[in-house]
Amino acid sequence: MGCTRMTVSLIKWSLKRWFMIFCCLGLTSMTWMLYKLSSPSSRGHLDFVAQYTNPRLAVNRAPSTLPSGHKIDIDDNQPQPTVENKALLIHRSSRTYSSVTIALLYSRLKFDTVRYKGSSKAMFTKNSLQGQYSIIIIEDLLIYIDMRNEDKSLISEYCKVYKVGIIFFTLPQPRMNSIDYDFPLSFSSVERTVDKYIVNETEFADIARHGVGHDMNHIKDWVQFHPSKATHRTLAYGQTRDSHGIFSLVVLDLGLEDGVVKLFFGQKHSLWIHKILFLDALSFLTNGAMKMSKTRLIQIDIDDIFLGSSTGGTKMKAVDALELKNAQSVWREHYVPGFNFYLGFNGKSYKAGLEEEADGDVELIKQAGHFHWFDHTWAHVQAHKYNNLSKLVEQMELSKAFAKEHNITVSRTYSVAPHHSGVYPVHEQLYKAWRKVWGIQVTSTEEYPHLNPPWFLRGYAHLDIKVLPRQVCGLYTKNLNYSSYPKGPEALERNILGGALFDTVLYNYVNVYMTHQQNYGHDRLAIYTFNKLFELFTYATTLKLEGAPPEKLAEDYFGRYPEELQPLWLNPCDDPRHMEIWNEEKSCTKLPSLLVVGPQKTGSTALYTFLKLHPDIAANRDSPTSYEELQFFGSPNYNKGLDWYMQFFTDDSLINFEKSATYFDKDSAAKQMSSLLPKARIIVILLDPIARALSWYHHQRAHNNTAAISLTFSELVRGKNTSKSAQSLLSQMMKPGFYYDHIQRLRKYYSDSQIMYIDGEKLKSDPVRVMSDVQDFINVDTKIDYGNLLRFDKEKGFYCIVISNTKSKCLGSGKGRSKYYADVDSETKEHLERVFAVPNSYLKRLLIKLGVPIPSWIEP
């Protein structure tokens, strides 16, 4: 009996032991797999081409359900894996912008692109509970089929753990009929005409309208899928008139066999119906995280009303004016509720041209009450050509008088400049005239930041006027007849059916279109184009096209993208189109090619003073508020615009430079600097961050800062006071001293060859040697000996400018203050050394990497 009891106990003990070993092995296996997915060492040869970011990034919990209600067991008491709201696009193409890339850019989604080169071990995770991607897109199914098994496993395991789906597009070709593949869906490449393409899945289709047929006769090659009933769902199918009948063109794999949800398209993304379905796929497979609103606000401007050629024959006739009113009425009723044409008029050209064109002008005036009107300047002048505000005011007053004479109600909130002149690049006089005469609140332009590519068009605000991006639609002043459309009528049809114009409606929430009055005469190409476009979107999608006044468009646009209210000033000389509409008296050569960015209290004023001694180098004129520092980038001064900045630089024959020590630690400064001055050279001065903090503290005491006067340096840095003023001062003392972070931000926008690092102690103790190095860095034509210009002043403790053999000119009494400072107590110094220890170690490694001498104050 005792033996039996002992045997049973031994068996129980063995079972428990083996169970614990089994659990440990399972946990170890899972930990190893997650490590392989997240370890930097797992990165292989996936070539990360680019990363595009959306500032309004969401982080989403992994989906708790699969399509068709298949549940995933989740223990809410345990931390759950999450994924960033970001896509991974895998492709082979060397093109910068593929159709999928354009869709993601237009949609403002965050994504990475990866060019597959035969092997891959990408880092998909940030840690075991944070995945980097909520959707994976493979641009061609053959890319996946050709992958090594370990690469497929890497993607598959990631998708299983984080419940991430995959979208596959296909490029039909004979090879697809003779290859092996390792997922449970068979397919074949076929040559077949699709008479009807039908989306038939109501749960999946959101933007795409289901149950309607689309003619696809122009596509001859397809990938046909052969789904099984248990694991696959046909989302769209093709129908033919011959014996082949119905076949699957878009299939959803529920992942019942391998745990990965996959969506297959039987053609490439650029097919217009696939562009629509792709948006639905993103929303569906991310549980709505990438869902787009279905409202599209539409405005069509007609520029150059009354303006025609000197010989006549290009303007609208009376019947065209009536047809314009009819089109507006039809579109309001059937396609775009609330729609209005916005007519930009040039009163000086009224009734000019042929007799029938004059009749057309008269008819437009008769029908004026049916349209919305805006001032396009009296004589169609280009604003950038006039530096005199009164000239532009005169033009607008003439337009106002013309409107009053002919009983035209003109918008007092919206206007567009001829040729977009003066809008961007900004010509201040135009904005001031608009505000003075009309009280304009909204305008639009196609030029910000550049005309092309159109998916990067953005809005901004300047002088209380909101500037919306304006879309081109492929119709210009010379496009009068269908048959003579550039590259043939087929090009116009492609523009409507899946081309650039199609994309603007599909992807943009707000669209302001530029057309011209010439497009509404002759063959009335604009009416034909937009009627066909609106009909297509009404029939094929559930998008809600709506008209709205410009103020509502601006409210909606900047409500979605508030970060765009802050403009980004670019260098006009980098864009030939911008140069054409920039005042000829303005010159890019006046812009500085050298920036001393600080930080503050490191010797930047001394360097500024020494640079000014060079005959080939010129500093900016003093600002009335901040003296030698313009403090343009990263500050409220940036909103004053490029004209404000350029007024401080007067000589374009010298090397212009400016010194603003605030640029170094301002988060937005580096990006703004590189946008306007991409070729500039940058000088950074590095001083012991503890000494720099102490110097700033005493600088603030000298300027009667309340916190600096009431608190000692030690009390501040040890956090003895949490008042707002004390915390603000502490931030100013400490933040600039984290050099590594600020330098890395600079290096994101400037190459290492454009940045010079100066040891602040060397600048103080041996400025002659430092200035020799600075001249080499700037590459001046004439190198001077600063030993003849500078002399050490024993009383001040630093070098001063030589005036004569017996006289020197030193910096003001506020400089060189550190020699009078009491020593920092050892406890505070040790505290600060701990604070800066890690950042300084990163800085040291970076300087070694860059081949820059290590300052003596950095611990060895």
Secondary structure, DSSP 8 states (H G I E B T S, - for coil): -HHHHHHHHHHHHHHHHHHHHHHHHHHHHHHHHHHHHH-GGG--S-EEEEEE--SS--EEE--SEEGGGEE----TTS---EEESEEEEEE----S--HHHHHHHHTT-EEEEEE--S------EEETTEES-SEEEES-HHHHHHS-HHHHHHHHHHHHHHT-EEEE-----GGGGG----SS-EEEEEE--EEEEEE--TTT-SSB-TT-EEEETT--EEEEEE--TTTEEEEEEEE-SSTT-EEEEEEEE--TTTS--EEEESS-TTSHHHHHHHHHHHHHHTTTTT----EEEEEEEEEEET---TT---S--HHHHHHHHHHHHHHHHHT-TT--EEEEE-GGGTT-SSHHHHHHHHHHHHTGGGSEEEE--TT---GGG---HHHHHHHHHHHHHHHHHTT--B-SSB---GGGTTTTTT-HHHHHHHHHHT---EEEES-SS-SSSGGG---EEETTEEEEEEEE-S--TT---STTSTT-HHHHHHHHTTSHHHHHHHH-SEEEEEEEGGGGSTT-HHHHHHHHHHHHHHHHB--EEEE--HHHHHHHHHHH-GGGGS-----GGG-HHHHHTS-TT--GGGS-SEEEEE-TTSSHHHHHHHHHTSTTEEE---BTTTBT----TTSGGGGG-HHHHHTT---SSSEEEEE-TTSTT-TTHHHHHHHH-TT-EEEEEE--HHHHHHHHHHHHHHTT-HHHHHS-HHHHHTT----HHHHHHHHHHHGGG-HHHHHHHHHHHS-GGGEEEEEHHHHHH-HHHHHHHHHHHHT-SS---GGGTEEEETTTTEEEEE-SSS-EE---TTTTGGGG-----HHHHHHHHHHHHHHHHHHHHHHHHHT----TTS--
